[in-house]
Amino acid sequence: MSPTKCQDQVVLDLWHPLAAVDEVPAGTVQETVLLEERISYVSDGEGNAAVWRSRPELPAGSPVDIGTLGGCLPIKLAYGYIWTSLGTPPAELFPIPEYAEADRRRLNAATIGVNVSAPRAIENFLDMGHFPYVHTDILGAEPHTEVKEYDVELSVERDEIVATRCRFFQPMASTASTGGADVEYIYRVPHPYCSVLYKSSPIDESRLDVIAVFLQPVDQEHVRAHMMLCVLDEENEDKVIKRFQQTIFGQDKPILENQFPKRLPLDPRAETPIRADKSAIAYRRWLSQKGVTYGVIPAAT
Ligand SMILES: [Fe+2]
């Protein structure tokens, strides 16, 4: 870890995910790292939780009653996770309206530590070009390697990047698939370190499965990637749905960890763009406009 902690006020003021609420043992202190700071949290297993900067008198594993805690950090329970902030966060986290739909399966597919910056991980999530090569015979297959023209916009009103009309041939788009199909994607980047993907549901063509990646920045070059699923699937057990996503992510992890440099260069000339990188270019520009410096190599001014 670098000797100086995060100085980036934009990033300090964001909400950051720490853990899937369902996976937190109730009533005892848990520890993690956020932006190079040790952070403790507790859940009572009944929908209440608290987060604070770790203190020696409350070591990990010790029992604690939420009602007795003072000096806590901001907290939000959303999309199945505990979120906090080290600065002054906005009142609301970005919306995912589908999360409230009663017939969906809502799962944390996995929380996985990865030696990469959060922005590099977001860019990989946005990139369809790697599907046939990295997720061979699942999310892509030769000869269907072309990334077709798609649209990218920065929604000023919602302050997020949206890529639409993304189409890709997928041999096995999800656990509910019965064969190959042209799958439609919509990508949202509503938070510098979070992305929400919508893809055609194999069982209901009028609706979309939702897969999100919420990155917890441990430091500038390490994340914990929390993978949220909110899908239509009445057949498969949780563990089967989770395993599918874990397989995909297991294929991405070595690719992510081999990225160089690990922090994302924001200078438009740093890496040669191709058409498939349209969403990546918009994302880099948006990070520059926001003034994000953590996890990136800012463009020279
Ligand atoms: Fe991937």
Residues whose N, C-alpha, C, O or C-beta is under 5 A from the ligand:
A	BS01	LIG	N124 D252
